[in-house]
Amino acid sequence: MFPGTQKNAPKDAIAVNHKLLVRAGYIDQLMAGSWTLLPLGMKVVAKISDIIRREMNAVGSLEIAQPLMHPKEIWNETGRWEKAAEVMYQLKDSRKREFALSFTHEEIIMDLVRKFAPSYKDLPLSLYQFTTKFRNETRPQGGILRGREFMMKDAYSLHTSEADLMAFYEIMKQAYLKIFERVGLEVKVTEASGGVFTENRTHEFQAVAEAGEDTIYFCEKCNWAENKEIFRVGEAVNKCPKCGEGKILDARAIEVGNIFPLGKGYAEKMNAFYTDKDGSKKPMWFGSYGIGTSRLMGAVVEVFHDAKGIKWPEAVAPFQIHLVSLGAGDPEMRKAGEIYSLLQKEGIEVLWDETDRGAGEKFADADLIGIPVRLVVSSKTLRQAQGKLVVEWKRRESDKAELIDATEAIMRLNNYK
Protein backbone atom coordinates (compact mmCIF):
# COMPACT_ATOMS: atom_id res chain seq x y z
CA MET A 1 0.00 0.00 0.00
CA PHE A 2 1.23 3.48 -0.87
CA PRO A 3 3.83 4.61 0.06
CA GLY A 4 5.25 1.46 1.64
CA THR A 5 7.53 1.15 4.66
CA GLN A 6 10.90 2.73 5.42
CA LYS A 7 13.89 1.08 7.06
CA ASN A 8 14.97 4.14 9.01
CA ALA A 9 13.13 6.70 11.10
CA PRO A 10 13.55 10.44 10.38
CA LYS A 11 16.77 11.79 11.88
CA ASP A 12 14.95 14.35 14.02
CA ALA A 13 12.39 11.85 15.35
CA ILE A 14 12.44 11.40 19.13
CA ALA A 15 8.90 10.27 20.00
CA VAL A 16 8.00 6.64 19.33
CA ASN A 17 4.86 7.60 17.40
CA HIS A 18 6.95 9.85 15.11
CA LYS A 19 9.41 7.07 14.34
CA LEU A 20 6.92 4.24 13.86
CA LEU A 21 4.07 6.04 12.10
CA VAL A 22 6.49 7.46 9.52
CA ARG A 23 8.42 4.21 9.03
CA ALA A 24 5.23 2.14 8.75
CA GLY A 25 3.70 4.50 6.17
CA TYR A 26 0.87 6.05 8.21
CA ILE A 27 1.92 9.72 8.10
CA ASP A 28 4.29 12.06 6.28
CA GLN A 29 5.60 15.42 7.47
CA LEU A 30 5.12 18.48 5.25
CA MET A 31 6.74 20.89 7.71
CA ALA A 32 7.08 21.27 11.46
CA GLY A 33 3.71 20.53 13.05
CA SER A 34 1.97 19.69 9.75
CA TRP A 35 1.28 16.11 8.69
CA THR A 36 -0.26 14.23 5.78
CA LEU A 37 -2.42 11.27 6.78
CA LEU A 38 -1.50 8.53 4.32
CA PRO A 39 -3.97 5.73 3.41
CA LEU A 40 -3.13 3.61 6.47
CA GLY A 41 -3.31 6.65 8.75
CA MET A 42 -6.65 7.68 7.28
CA LYS A 43 -8.05 4.22 8.03
CA VAL A 44 -6.97 4.41 11.68
CA VAL A 45 -8.37 7.91 12.18
CA ALA A 46 -11.59 6.83 10.45
CA LYS A 47 -11.92 3.93 12.92
CA ILE A 48 -11.34 6.31 15.83
CA SER A 49 -13.88 8.78 14.42
CA ASP A 50 -16.49 6.05 13.99
CA ILE A 51 -16.14 5.07 17.65
CA ILE A 52 -16.48 8.71 18.73
CA ARG A 53 -19.43 9.33 16.39
CA ARG A 54 -21.31 6.36 17.81
CA GLU A 55 -20.96 7.63 21.38
CA MET A 56 -21.79 11.23 20.47
CA ASN A 57 -24.95 10.08 18.69
CA ALA A 58 -25.83 7.91 21.71
CA VAL A 59 -25.96 10.97 24.01
CA GLY A 60 -28.13 12.89 21.54
CA SER A 61 -25.48 15.16 20.05
CA LEU A 62 -26.07 16.21 16.41
CA GLU A 63 -23.30 16.26 13.80
CA ILE A 64 -22.57 19.43 11.80
CA ALA A 65 -19.65 20.96 9.89
CA GLN A 66 -18.60 24.58 10.37
CA PRO A 67 -16.20 26.93 8.53
CA LEU A 68 -12.53 26.96 9.48
CA MET A 69 -11.93 30.65 8.72
CA HIS A 70 -13.69 33.08 11.06
CA PRO A 71 -14.17 36.87 11.03
CA LYS A 72 -12.33 38.85 13.68
CA GLU A 73 -15.58 40.49 14.81
CA ILE A 74 -16.95 37.29 16.37
CA TRP A 75 -13.76 36.69 18.36
CA ASN A 76 -13.80 40.30 19.53
CA GLU A 77 -17.19 39.73 21.18
CA THR A 78 -15.59 37.53 23.84
CA GLY A 79 -12.21 39.26 23.88
CA ARG A 80 -10.39 36.16 22.70
CA TRP A 81 -9.00 37.83 19.57
CA GLU A 82 -6.52 39.42 22.00
CA LYS A 83 -6.55 36.87 24.83
CA ALA A 84 -5.84 33.87 22.57
CA ALA A 85 -3.62 35.72 20.07
CA GLU A 86 -0.56 33.63 20.96
CA VAL A 87 -2.18 30.37 19.81
CA MET A 88 -4.45 31.74 17.07
CA TYR A 89 -3.43 32.13 13.44
CA GLN A 90 -4.63 35.61 12.46
CA LEU A 91 -4.52 36.90 8.90
CA LYS A 92 -5.71 39.63 6.53
CA ASP A 93 -7.16 39.33 3.06
CA SER A 94 -6.43 41.65 0.14
CA ARG A 95 -9.10 44.07 1.40
CA LYS A 96 -7.43 44.27 4.83
CA ARG A 97 -10.27 42.39 6.52
CA GLU A 98 -9.02 40.27 9.43
CA PHE A 99 -9.75 36.60 10.01
CA ALA A 100 -8.70 33.72 12.25
CA LEU A 101 -8.11 30.08 11.42
CA SER A 102 -10.08 27.90 13.80
CA PHE A 103 -8.20 26.86 16.90
CA THR A 104 -11.59 26.07 18.46
CA HIS A 105 -15.27 26.84 17.71
CA GLU A 106 -16.98 28.13 20.87
CA GLU A 107 -17.75 31.57 19.45
CA ILE A 108 -18.82 30.12 16.11
CA ILE A 109 -21.23 27.67 17.74
CA MET A 110 -22.69 30.39 19.96
CA ASP A 111 -23.16 32.65 16.94
CA LEU A 112 -24.93 29.85 15.07
CA VAL A 113 -27.39 29.06 17.86
CA ARG A 114 -28.24 32.68 18.71
CA LYS A 115 -29.32 33.31 15.10
CA PHE A 116 -32.28 31.01 15.63
CA ALA A 117 -33.46 32.69 18.85
CA PRO A 118 -34.09 29.48 20.82
CA SER A 119 -36.73 29.10 23.51
CA TYR A 120 -36.48 26.90 26.59
CA LYS A 121 -38.26 24.21 24.54
CA ASP A 122 -35.26 23.99 22.18
CA LEU A 123 -32.78 23.31 24.97
CA PRO A 124 -30.70 21.41 25.87
CA LEU A 125 -28.95 21.24 22.51
CA SER A 126 -25.67 19.50 21.70
CA LEU A 127 -23.76 19.78 18.41
CA TYR A 128 -20.50 18.16 17.33
CA GLN A 129 -18.18 18.07 14.34
CA PHE A 130 -14.96 16.57 12.98
CA THR A 131 -12.75 19.38 11.68
CA THR A 132 -9.20 20.59 11.25
CA LYS A 133 -7.86 22.88 13.96
CA PHE A 134 -4.93 25.31 13.73
CA ARG A 135 -2.81 26.33 16.72
CA ASN A 136 0.32 28.44 16.64
CA GLU A 137 2.54 26.08 18.61
CA THR A 138 5.97 27.61 19.20
CA ARG A 139 7.60 24.18 19.38
CA PRO A 140 5.51 21.50 17.67
CA GLN A 141 7.01 18.20 18.76
CA GLY A 142 6.23 14.65 19.77
CA GLY A 143 5.40 13.53 16.25
CA ILE A 144 1.68 13.79 15.66
CA LEU A 145 0.97 14.45 19.36
CA ARG A 146 1.46 18.21 19.09
CA GLY A 147 0.97 19.94 15.77
CA ARG A 148 0.09 23.30 14.32
CA GLU A 149 -2.65 21.67 12.26
CA PHE A 150 -4.55 18.60 13.41
CA MET A 151 -7.86 16.74 13.22
CA MET A 152 -10.33 17.05 16.07
CA LYS A 153 -13.80 16.17 17.23
CA ASP A 154 -15.28 19.10 19.12
CA ALA A 155 -18.71 19.03 20.72
CA TYR A 156 -20.73 21.75 22.44
CA SER A 157 -23.85 21.85 24.57
CA LEU A 158 -26.27 24.65 25.48
CA HIS A 159 -28.62 24.62 28.46
CA THR A 160 -31.17 26.61 30.42
CA SER A 161 -29.45 26.17 33.80
CA GLU A 162 -26.19 25.32 35.46
CA ALA A 163 -27.72 22.16 36.90
CA ASP A 164 -28.72 20.97 33.43
CA LEU A 165 -25.25 21.79 32.07
CA MET A 166 -23.48 19.85 34.80
CA ALA A 167 -25.81 16.87 34.42
CA PHE A 168 -24.94 16.70 30.72
CA TYR A 169 -21.27 17.32 31.55
CA GLU A 170 -21.29 14.08 33.56
CA ILE A 171 -23.02 12.27 30.69
CA MET A 172 -20.28 13.45 28.34
CA LYS A 173 -17.61 12.41 30.84
CA GLN A 174 -18.99 8.86 30.82
CA ALA A 175 -19.27 8.89 27.01
CA TYR A 176 -15.59 9.85 26.79
CA LEU A 177 -14.63 7.01 29.12
CA LYS A 178 -16.53 4.61 26.84
CA ILE A 179 -14.72 6.01 23.80
CA PHE A 180 -11.26 5.51 25.27
CA GLU A 181 -12.17 2.06 26.58
CA ARG A 182 -13.30 1.04 23.09
CA VAL A 183 -10.14 2.48 21.55
CA GLY A 184 -8.14 0.38 24.01
CA LEU A 185 -6.67 3.11 26.21
CA GLU A 186 -6.81 3.24 29.98
CA VAL A 187 -7.22 6.88 30.99
CA LYS A 188 -7.36 8.89 34.19
CA VAL A 189 -9.90 11.70 34.49
CA THR A 190 -7.74 14.56 35.75
CA GLU A 191 -8.81 17.94 37.09
CA ALA A 192 -7.08 20.81 35.32
CA SER A 193 -7.23 24.56 34.64
CA GLY A 194 -9.33 26.04 31.83
CA GLY A 195 -6.51 27.83 29.97
CA VAL A 196 -7.81 30.32 27.38
CA PHE A 197 -11.22 28.63 27.41
CA THR A 198 -12.57 29.33 30.90
CA GLU A 199 -11.63 30.35 34.44
CA ASN A 200 -13.44 27.26 35.73
CA ARG A 201 -11.73 24.01 36.59
CA THR A 202 -12.01 21.46 33.78
CA HIS A 203 -11.26 17.77 33.23
CA GLU A 204 -8.65 16.11 31.05
CA PHE A 205 -8.50 12.48 30.00
CA GLN A 206 -4.88 11.42 30.44
CA ALA A 207 -3.23 8.24 29.13
CA VAL A 208 -0.14 7.32 31.15
CA ALA A 209 2.88 7.16 28.80
CA GLU A 210 6.57 8.04 28.99
CA ALA A 211 6.21 10.35 25.98
CA GLY A 212 3.56 12.43 27.74
CA GLU A 213 4.05 16.18 28.00
CA ASP A 214 1.95 16.43 31.16
CA THR A 215 2.70 15.34 34.70
CA ILE A 216 -0.33 14.12 36.61
CA TYR A 217 -0.82 13.18 40.24
CA PHE A 218 -3.33 10.47 41.11
CA CYS A 219 -4.50 8.29 43.97
CA GLU A 220 -3.47 4.62 43.93
CA LYS A 221 -6.83 3.58 45.41
CA CYS A 222 -9.57 5.92 44.14
CA ASN A 223 -10.23 8.03 41.03
CA TRP A 224 -8.80 11.33 42.33
CA ALA A 225 -6.32 12.94 39.91
CA GLU A 226 -4.95 16.42 39.20
CA ASN A 227 -2.72 17.96 36.54
CA LYS A 228 0.60 19.35 37.76
CA GLU A 229 -0.47 22.87 36.77
CA ILE A 230 -3.01 23.00 39.62
CA PHE A 231 -1.37 20.54 42.01
CA ARG A 232 -0.28 22.17 45.26
CA VAL A 233 3.40 22.01 46.18
CA GLY A 234 4.03 19.51 48.95
CA GLU A 235 0.75 17.74 48.43
CA ALA A 236 2.49 14.64 47.08
CA VAL A 237 3.63 13.62 50.57
CA ASN A 238 0.06 13.52 51.85
CA LYS A 239 -2.69 10.98 51.60
CA CYS A 240 -5.34 11.31 48.93
CA PRO A 241 -7.59 14.33 49.61
CA LYS A 242 -10.61 12.38 48.36
CA CYS A 243 -10.49 8.95 49.98
CA GLY A 244 -7.96 9.76 52.73
CA GLU A 245 -6.30 6.37 52.33
CA GLY A 246 -4.46 6.04 49.05
CA LYS A 247 -0.93 7.19 48.37
CA ILE A 248 -0.54 9.92 45.75
CA LEU A 249 1.54 8.85 42.76
CA ASP A 250 2.83 10.81 39.78
CA ALA A 251 3.32 9.89 36.13
CA ARG A 252 3.93 11.34 32.69
CA ALA A 253 0.78 11.29 30.59
CA ILE A 254 -0.68 12.26 27.22
CA GLU A 255 -3.84 14.33 27.20
CA VAL A 256 -6.22 12.59 24.77
CA GLY A 257 -9.40 14.54 25.54
CA ASN A 258 -10.81 17.39 27.58
CA ILE A 259 -14.17 18.76 28.69
CA PHE A 260 -14.98 22.31 29.79
CA PRO A 261 -17.95 23.62 31.84
CA LEU A 262 -17.91 27.12 30.36
CA GLY A 263 -20.83 28.59 32.25
CA LYS A 264 -22.83 31.51 30.85
CA GLY A 265 -19.99 33.96 30.20
CA TYR A 266 -19.87 33.32 26.45
CA ALA A 267 -23.61 33.85 26.08
CA GLU A 268 -23.54 37.04 28.16
CA LYS A 269 -20.70 38.53 26.11
CA MET A 270 -22.29 37.53 22.80
CA ASN A 271 -25.90 38.37 23.72
CA ALA A 272 -26.92 34.77 23.09
CA PHE A 273 -30.20 34.39 24.94
CA TYR A 274 -33.04 31.92 25.06
CA THR A 275 -36.66 32.76 25.85
CA ASP A 276 -37.80 31.27 29.15
CA LYS A 277 -41.30 30.09 30.07
CA ASP A 278 -42.27 33.54 31.37
CA GLY A 279 -41.07 35.25 28.17
CA SER A 280 -37.90 36.66 29.71
CA LYS A 281 -34.52 36.50 27.95
CA LYS A 282 -31.78 34.57 29.71
CA PRO A 283 -28.19 33.62 28.74
CA MET A 284 -27.53 30.04 27.75
CA TRP A 285 -25.22 27.85 29.81
CA PHE A 286 -22.42 26.42 27.72
CA GLY A 287 -20.15 23.34 27.66
CA SER A 288 -17.32 22.30 25.34
CA TYR A 289 -15.90 18.81 24.77
CA GLY A 290 -12.85 17.91 22.63
CA ILE A 291 -10.88 14.90 21.38
CA GLY A 292 -7.98 15.25 18.95
CA THR A 293 -8.50 12.30 16.61
CA SER A 294 -5.10 12.43 14.90
CA ARG A 295 -3.43 13.03 18.28
CA LEU A 296 -5.27 10.02 19.66
CA MET A 297 -3.73 7.85 16.93
CA GLY A 298 -0.28 8.95 18.11
CA ALA A 299 -1.16 8.32 21.75
CA VAL A 300 -2.26 4.76 20.96
CA VAL A 301 1.11 4.08 19.31
CA GLU A 302 2.96 5.47 22.32
CA VAL A 303 1.13 2.97 24.54
CA PHE A 304 0.96 -0.02 22.19
CA HIS A 305 4.31 -0.82 20.58
CA ASP A 306 7.42 -2.92 21.00
CA ALA A 307 10.89 -3.00 19.49
CA LYS A 308 9.51 -4.41 16.23
CA GLY A 309 6.77 -1.85 15.62
CA ILE A 310 3.16 -0.91 16.34
CA LYS A 311 0.67 -3.22 18.10
CA TRP A 312 -2.77 -1.83 17.20
CA PRO A 313 -5.76 -2.64 19.41
CA GLU A 314 -8.44 -4.46 17.42
CA ALA A 315 -10.91 -1.58 17.31
CA VAL A 316 -8.61 0.94 15.60
CA ALA A 317 -6.33 -1.26 13.47
CA PRO A 318 -6.35 -0.26 9.79
CA PHE A 319 -7.06 -3.88 8.81
CA GLN A 320 -8.02 -7.03 10.70
CA ILE A 321 -5.65 -9.28 8.74
CA HIS A 322 -2.21 -8.90 7.21
CA LEU A 323 -2.13 -11.66 4.58
CA VAL A 324 1.40 -12.63 3.50
CA SER A 325 2.00 -14.88 0.51
CA LEU A 326 5.46 -16.47 0.30
CA GLY A 327 6.84 -17.82 -2.93
CA ALA A 328 6.23 -16.45 -6.39
CA GLY A 329 4.92 -19.73 -7.81
CA ASP A 330 1.43 -20.10 -9.23
CA PRO A 331 0.19 -22.51 -6.51
CA GLU A 332 1.05 -20.16 -3.65
CA MET A 333 -0.35 -17.05 -5.36
CA ARG A 334 -3.50 -18.84 -6.48
CA LYS A 335 -4.18 -20.19 -2.98
CA ALA A 336 -3.47 -16.80 -1.39
CA GLY A 337 -5.90 -15.23 -3.86
CA GLU A 338 -8.58 -17.75 -2.86
CA ILE A 339 -8.10 -16.94 0.82
CA TYR A 340 -8.09 -13.20 0.13
CA SER A 341 -11.38 -13.48 -1.76
CA LEU A 342 -12.91 -15.65 0.98
CA LEU A 343 -11.95 -13.18 3.71
CA GLN A 344 -13.32 -10.24 1.74
CA LYS A 345 -16.56 -12.12 1.10
CA GLU A 346 -16.91 -12.53 4.87
CA GLY A 347 -16.51 -8.77 5.34
CA ILE A 348 -13.05 -9.08 6.89
CA GLU A 349 -10.60 -6.24 6.20
CA VAL A 350 -7.43 -7.60 4.64
CA LEU A 351 -4.10 -6.08 3.64
CA TRP A 352 -2.43 -8.52 1.23
CA ASP A 353 1.34 -8.41 0.79
CA GLU A 354 1.79 -10.10 -2.57
CA THR A 355 5.17 -8.49 -3.30
CA ASP A 356 8.09 -10.58 -4.51
CA ARG A 357 10.28 -10.30 -1.41
CA GLY A 358 11.78 -12.66 1.15
CA ALA A 359 9.93 -13.96 4.20
CA GLY A 360 12.11 -12.03 6.66
CA GLU A 361 11.44 -8.69 5.00
CA LYS A 362 7.71 -9.33 4.73
CA PHE A 363 7.42 -10.47 8.35
CA ALA A 364 9.38 -7.41 9.53
CA ASP A 365 6.94 -5.18 7.65
CA ALA A 366 3.98 -6.98 9.20
CA ASP A 367 5.37 -6.40 12.70
CA LEU A 368 6.14 -2.75 11.93
CA ILE A 369 2.67 -2.00 10.51
CA GLY A 370 1.11 -3.71 13.51
CA ILE A 371 -2.12 -5.29 12.20
CA PRO A 372 -3.46 -7.64 14.92
CA VAL A 373 -3.33 -10.93 12.95
CA ARG A 374 -0.87 -12.20 10.34
CA LEU A 375 -1.90 -15.01 7.98
CA VAL A 376 0.74 -16.70 5.84
CA VAL A 377 0.24 -18.78 2.71
CA SER A 378 3.36 -20.68 1.64
CA SER A 379 4.61 -23.98 0.31
CA LYS A 380 4.45 -25.22 3.91
CA THR A 381 0.74 -24.45 4.23
CA LEU A 382 0.09 -26.02 0.83
CA ARG A 383 1.76 -29.27 1.92
CA GLN A 384 -0.51 -29.39 4.98
CA ALA A 385 -3.66 -28.48 3.08
CA GLN A 386 -4.96 -31.92 2.05
CA GLY A 387 -7.70 -30.33 -0.01
CA LYS A 388 -8.45 -27.56 2.50
CA LEU A 389 -7.54 -23.87 2.72
CA VAL A 390 -4.80 -23.90 5.35
CA VAL A 391 -3.02 -20.79 6.65
CA GLU A 392 -0.41 -19.98 9.26
CA TRP A 393 -2.05 -17.89 12.00
CA LYS A 394 -0.07 -15.55 14.26
CA ARG A 395 -1.25 -12.74 16.48
CA ARG A 396 0.91 -9.60 16.61
CA GLU A 397 1.47 -9.76 20.37
CA SER A 398 2.45 -13.46 20.31
CA ASP A 399 5.51 -15.38 19.11
CA LYS A 400 3.41 -18.49 18.54
CA ALA A 401 2.36 -19.40 14.99
CA GLU A 402 -0.02 -22.27 14.17
CA LEU A 403 -1.48 -23.89 11.09
CA ILE A 404 -5.28 -23.72 10.96
CA ASP A 405 -8.05 -24.03 8.42
CA ALA A 406 -9.20 -20.74 6.85
CA THR A 407 -12.72 -21.32 8.18
CA GLU A 408 -11.29 -21.51 11.70
CA ALA A 409 -9.45 -18.23 11.07
CA ILE A 410 -12.72 -16.59 10.00
CA MET A 411 -14.49 -17.88 13.11
CA ARG A 412 -11.75 -16.48 15.35
CA LEU A 413 -11.86 -13.11 13.61
CA ASN A 414 -15.63 -12.87 13.97
CA ASN A 415 -15.26 -13.55 17.69
CA TYR A 416 -12.91 -10.56 17.98
CA LYS A 417 -15.44 -8.14 16.44
C-alpha positions in Angstrom: 0.0 0.0 0.0 1.2 3.5 -0.9 3.8 4.6 0.1 5.2 1.5 1.6 7.5 1.2 4.7 10.9 2.7 5.4 13.9 1.1 7.1 15.0 4.1 9.0 13.1 6.7 11.1 13.6 10.4 10.4 16.8 11.8 11.9 15.0 14.4 14.0 12.4 11.9 15.4 12.4 11.4 19.1 8.9 10.3 20.0 8.0 6.6 19.3 4.9 7.6 17.4 6.9 9.9 15.1 9.4 7.1 14.3 6.9 4.2 13.9 4.1 6.0 12.1 6.5 7.5 9.5 8.4 4.2 9.0 5.2 2.1 8.7 3.7 4.5 6.2 0.9 6.1 8.2 1.9 9.7 8.1 4.3 12.1 6.3 5.6 15.4 7.5 5.1 18.5 5.3 6.7 20.9 7.7 7.1 21.3 11.5 3.7 20.5 13.1 2.0 19.7 9.8 1.3 16.1 8.7 -0.3 14.2 5.8 -2.4 11.3 6.8 -1.5 8.5 4.3 -4.0 5.7 3.4 -3.1 3.6 6.5 -3.3 6.6 8.7 -6.7 7.7 7.3 -8.1 4.2 8.0 -7.0 4.4 11.7 -8.4 7.9 12.2 -11.6 6.8 10.4 -11.9 3.9 12.9 -11.3 6.3 15.8 -13.9 8.8 14.4 -16.5 6.0 14.0 -16.1 5.1 17.7 -16.5 8.7 18.7 -19.4 9.3 16.4 -21.3 6.4 17.8 -21.0 7.6 21.4 -21.8 11.2 20.5 -24.9 10.1 18.7 -25.8 7.9 21.7 -26.0 11.0 24.0 -28.1 12.9 21.5 -25.5 15.2 20.1 -26.1 16.2 16.4 -23.3 16.3 13.8 -22.6 19.4 11.8 -19.6 21.0 9.9 -18.6 24.6 10.4 -16.2 26.9 8.5 -12.5 27.0 9.5 -11.9 30.7 8.7 -13.7 33.1 11.1 -14.2 36.9 11.0 -12.3 38.8 13.7 -15.6 40.5 14.8 -16.9 37.3 16.4 -13.8 36.7 18.4 -13.8 40.3 19.5 -17.2 39.7 21.2 -15.6 37.5 23.8 -12.2 39.3 23.9 -10.4 36.2 22.7 -9.0 37.8 19.6 -6.5 39.4 22.0 -6.6 36.9 24.8 -5.8 33.9 22.6 -3.6 35.7 20.1 -0.6 33.6 21.0 -2.2 30.4 19.8 -4.5 31.7 17.1 -3.4 32.1 13.4 -4.6 35.6 12.5 -4.5 36.9 8.9 -5.7 39.6 6.5 -7.2 39.3 3.1 -6.4 41.7 0.1 -9.1 44.1 1.4 -7.4 44.3 4.8 -10.3 42.4 6.5 -9.0 40.3 9.4 -9.8 36.6 10.0 -8.7 33.7 12.3 -8.1 30.1 11.4 -10.1 27.9 13.8 -8.2 26.9 16.9 -11.6 26.1 18.5 -15.3 26.8 17.7 -17.0 28.1 20.9 -17.7 31.6 19.5 -18.8 30.1 16.1 -21.2 27.7 17.7 -22.7 30.4 20.0 -23.2 32.7 16.9 -24.9 29.8 15.1 -27.4 29.1 17.9 -28.2 32.7 18.7 -29.3 33.3 15.1 -32.3 31.0 15.6 -33.5 32.7 18.9 -34.1 29.5 20.8 -36.7 29.1 23.5 -36.5 26.9 26.6 -38.3 24.2 24.5 -35.3 24.0 22.2 -32.8 23.3 25.0 -30.7 21.4 25.9 -29.0 21.2 22.5 -25.7 19.5 21.7 -23.8 19.8 18.4 -20.5 18.2 17.3 -18.2 18.1 14.3 -15.0 16.6 13.0 -12.7 19.4 11.7 -9.2 20.6 11.2 -7.9 22.9 14.0 -4.9 25.3 13.7 -2.8 26.3 16.7 0.3 28.4 16.6 2.5 26.1 18.6 6.0 27.6 19.2 7.6 24.2 19.4 5.5 21.5 17.7 7.0 18.2 18.8 6.2 14.7 19.8 5.4 13.5 16.3 1.7 13.8 15.7 1.0 14.5 19.4 1.5 18.2 19.1 1.0 19.9 15.8 0.1 23.3 14.3 -2.6 21.7 12.3 -4.6 18.6 13.4 -7.9 16.7 13.2 -10.3 17.0 16.1 -13.8 16.2 17.2 -15.3 19.1 19.1 -18.7 19.0 20.7 -20.7 21.8 22.4 -23.9 21.9 24.6 -26.3 24.7 25.5 -28.6 24.6 28.5 -31.2 26.6 30.4 -29.4 26.2 33.8 -26.2 25.3 35.5 -27.7 22.2 36.9 -28.7 21.0 33.4 -25.3 21.8 32.1 -23.5 19.8 34.8 -25.8 16.9 34.4 -24.9 16.7 30.7 -21.3 17.3 31.6 -21.3 14.1 33.6 -23.0 12.3 30.7 -20.3 13.4 28.3 -17.6 12.4 30.8 -19.0 8.9 30.8 -19.3 8.9 27.0 -15.6 9.8 26.8 -14.6 7.0 29.1 -16.5 4.6 26.8 -14.7 6.0 23.8 -11.3 5.5 25.3 -12.2 2.1 26.6 -13.3 1.0 23.1 -10.1 2.5 21.6 -8.1 0.4 24.0 -6.7 3.1 26.2 -6.8 3.2 30.0 -7.2 6.9 31.0 -7.4 8.9 34.2 -9.9 11.7 34.5 -7.7 14.6 35.7 -8.8 17.9 37.1 -7.1 20.8 35.3 -7.2 24.6 34.6 -9.3 26.0 31.8 -6.5 27.8 30.0 -7.8 30.3 27.4 -11.2 28.6 27.4 -12.6 29.3 30.9 -11.6 30.4 34.4 -13.4 27.3 35.7 -11.7 24.0 36.6 -12.0 21.5 33.8 -11.3 17.8 33.2 -8.7 16.1 31.1 -8.5 12.5 30.0 -4.9 11.4 30.4 -3.2 8.2 29.1 -0.1 7.3 31.1 2.9 7.2 28.8 6.6 8.0 29.0 6.2 10.4 26.0 3.6 12.4 27.7 4.0 16.2 28.0 1.9 16.4 31.2 2.7 15.3 34.7 -0.3 14.1 36.6 -0.8 13.2 40.2 -3.3 10.5 41.1 -4.5 8.3 44.0 -3.5 4.6 43.9 -6.8 3.6 45.4 -9.6 5.9 44.1 -10.2 8.0 41.0 -8.8 11.3 42.3 -6.3 12.9 39.9 -4.9 16.4 39.2 -2.7 18.0 36.5 0.6 19.3 37.8 -0.5 22.9 36.8 -3.0 23.0 39.6 -1.4 20.5 42.0 -0.3 22.2 45.3 3.4 22.0 46.2 4.0 19.5 48.9 0.7 17.7 48.4 2.5 14.6 47.1 3.6 13.6 50.6 0.1 13.5 51.9 -2.7 11.0 51.6 -5.3 11.3 48.9 -7.6 14.3 49.6 -10.6 12.4 48.4 -10.5 8.9 50.0 -8.0 9.8 52.7 -6.3 6.4 52.3 -4.5 6.0 49.0 -0.9 7.2 48.4 -0.5 9.9 45.7 1.5 8.9 42.8 2.8 10.8 39.8 3.3 9.9 36.1 3.9 11.3 32.7 0.8 11.3 30.6 -0.7 12.3 27.2 -3.8 14.3 27.2 -6.2 12.6 24.8 -9.4 14.5 25.5 -10.8 17.4 27.6 -14.2 18.8 28.7 -15.0 22.3 29.8 -18.0 23.6 31.8 -17.9 27.1 30.4 -20.8 28.6 32.3 -22.8 31.5 30.8 -20.0 34.0 30.2 -19.9 33.3 26.5 -23.6 33.8 26.1 -23.5 37.0 28.2 -20.7 38.5 26.1 -22.3 37.5 22.8 -25.9 38.4 23.7 -26.9 34.8 23.1 -30.2 34.4 24.9 -33.0 31.9 25.1 -36.7 32.8 25.8 -37.8 31.3 29.2 -41.3 30.1 30.1 -42.3 33.5 31.4 -41.1 35.3 28.2 -37.9 36.7 29.7 -34.5 36.5 28.0 -31.8 34.6 29.7 -28.2 33.6 28.7 -27.5 30.0 27.8 -25.2 27.9 29.8 -22.4 26.4 27.7 -20.2 23.3 27.7 -17.3 22.3 25.3 -15.9 18.8 24.8 -12.8 17.9 22.6 -10.9 14.9 21.4 -8.0 15.2 18.9 -8.5 12.3 16.6 -5.1 12.4 14.9 -3.4 13.0 18.3 -5.3 10.0 19.7 -3.7 7.8 16.9 -0.3 8.9 18.1 -1.2 8.3 21.8 -2.3 4.8 21.0 1.1 4.1 19.3 3.0 5.5 22.3 1.1 3.0 24.5 1.0 0.0 22.2 4.3 -0.8 20.6 7.4 -2.9 21.0 10.9 -3.0 19.5 9.5 -4.4 16.2 6.8 -1.9 15.6 3.2 -0.9 16.3 0.7 -3.2 18.1 -2.8 -1.8 17.2 -5.8 -2.6 19.4 -8.4 -4.5 17.4 -10.9 -1.6 17.3 -8.6 0.9 15.6 -6.3 -1.3 13.5 -6.4 -0.3 9.8 -7.1 -3.9 8.8 -8.0 -7.0 10.7 -5.7 -9.3 8.7 -2.2 -8.9 7.2 -2.1 -11.7 4.6 1.4 -12.6 3.5 2.0 -14.9 0.5 5.5 -16.5 0.3 6.8 -17.8 -2.9 6.2 -16.4 -6.4 4.9 -19.7 -7.8 1.4 -20.1 -9.2 0.2 -22.5 -6.5 1.0 -20.2 -3.6 -0.4 -17.1 -5.4 -3.5 -18.8 -6.5 -4.2 -20.2 -3.0 -3.5 -16.8 -1.4 -5.9 -15.2 -3.9 -8.6 -17.7 -2.9 -8.1 -16.9 0.8 -8.1 -13.2 0.1 -11.4 -13.5 -1.8 -12.9 -15.6 1.0 -12.0 -13.2 3.7 -13.3 -10.2 1.7 -16.6 -12.1 1.1 -16.9 -12.5 4.9 -16.5 -8.8 5.3 -13.1 -9.1 6.9 -10.6 -6.2 6.2 -7.4 -7.6 4.6 -4.1 -6.1 3.6 -2.4 -8.5 1.2 1.3 -8.4 0.8 1.8 -10.1 -2.6 5.2 -8.5 -3.3 8.1 -10.6 -4.5 10.3 -10.3 -1.4 11.8 -12.7 1.1 9.9 -14.0 4.2 12.1 -12.0 6.7 11.4 -8.7 5.0 7.7 -9.3 4.7 7.4 -10.5 8.3 9.4 -7.4 9.5 6.9 -5.2 7.6 4.0 -7.0 9.2 5.4 -6.4 12.7 6.1 -2.7 11.9 2.7 -2.0 10.5 1.1 -3.7 13.5 -2.1 -5.3 12.2 -3.5 -7.6 14.9 -3.3 -10.9 13.0 -0.9 -12.2 10.3 -1.9 -15.0 8.0 0.7 -16.7 5.8 0.2 -18.8 2.7 3.4 -20.7 1.6 4.6 -24.0 0.3 4.5 -25.2 3.9 0.7 -24.4 4.2 0.1 -26.0 0.8 1.8 -29.3 1.9 -0.5 -29.4 5.0 -3.7 -28.5 3.1 -5.0 -31.9 2.1 -7.7 -30.3 0.0 -8.4 -27.6 2.5 -7.5 -23.9 2.7 -4.8 -23.9 5.3 -3.0 -20.8 6.6 -0.4 -20.0 9.3 -2.1 -17.9 12.0 -0.1 -15.5 14.3 -1.3 -12.7 16.5 0.9 -9.6 16.6 1.5 -9.8 20.4 2.4 -13.5 20.3 5.5 -15.4 19.1 3.4 -18.5 18.5 2.4 -19.4 15.0 0.0 -22.3 14.2 -1.5 -23.9 11.1 -5.3 -23.7 11.0 -8.1 -24.0 8.4 -9.2 -20.7 6.9 -12.7 -21.3 8.2 -11.3 -21.5 11.7 -9.4 -18.2 11.1 -12.7 -16.6 10.0 -14.5 -17.9 13.1 -11.8 -16.5 15.4 -11.9 -13.1 13.6 -15.6 -12.9 14.0 -15.3 -13.6 17.7 -12.9 -10.6 18.0 -15.4 -8.1 16.4 
